[in-house]
Amino acid sequence: SWLARRAIFTGSLTVLTSGMVRFDPPLSDATRAHLNGMVMGEMNKIVIAVDHAFLRERGVAPDTAYDLLDARPPHFCHAHSGGAPLIKLYACGERARRIERLNADQAVGYVSALLRHIPALAGFEAHMHGPPLISTWSANLFTQGAYSALLPGHRRSGPRKEGPVVLCGEAFDERFPASLAGAWRSGQAAVRSLSGLYTQQMAAV
């Protein structure tokens, strides 16, 4: 149990809706309705570092995207990300959860099977730098998913004040929702909200 005069809470949407955390006083009906208008999306990625020369010699421009629509299910690949020598493979839904259980060799084989038909990326295995990185957003107890997504008919709002607590994070930003930028903006707005309230209280003393 934590007792505080003021607090900023940045837990994920799933943490807020699963009952993992309880608030006293409880969250309002309006905030619970707002939270129930969103779900957590399942997404994970396998990140592989390769030689700079590999991508340069293959003519892969920075931030090249490949929609692997022939794969079942479809995947998305982003190469030369931000100019860095990286290959990132994204998977969603049940396949995202399966990726989390792969070991390094299995992950490389998984990516290789999907990219073998892309001439610019085929054969990347011989040019790798270190083992692949595999995200585990679904298995992480404190996220249980990768990003928040709106259900039809619902709208997203900014940080929500619930008594002494301000809820913020990627689920509470209207400009860059479901992203790191949205989480950052939301956190800044929450700090300003509490700072303004604290200033008002001090002025009244």
Sequence and secondary structure as in RCSB ss.txt:
>XXXX:A:sequence
SWLARRAIFTGSLTVLTSGMVRFDPPLSDATRAHLNGMVMGEMNKIVIAVDHAFLRERGVAPDTAYDLLDARPPH
FCHAHSGGAPLIKLYACGERARRIERLNADQAVGYVSALLRHIPALAGFEAHMHGPPLISTWSANLFTQGAYSAL
LPGHRRSGPRKEGPVVLCGEAFDERFPASLAGAWRSGQAAVRSLSGLYTQQMAAV
>XXXX:A:secstr
    SSEEE   HHHHHHTSS  SS   HHHHHHHHTEEEE EEEEEEEB HHHHHHTT  TTEEEEETTSSS E
EEEESGGGSSEEEEEEETHHHHHHTT  HHHHHHHHHHHHTT TTTTTGGGGB S  EE  TTT TTTSSSEEEE
 TT    S EEETTEEE SGGG SSSTTSHHHHHHHHHHHHHHHHHHHHHHHHH 
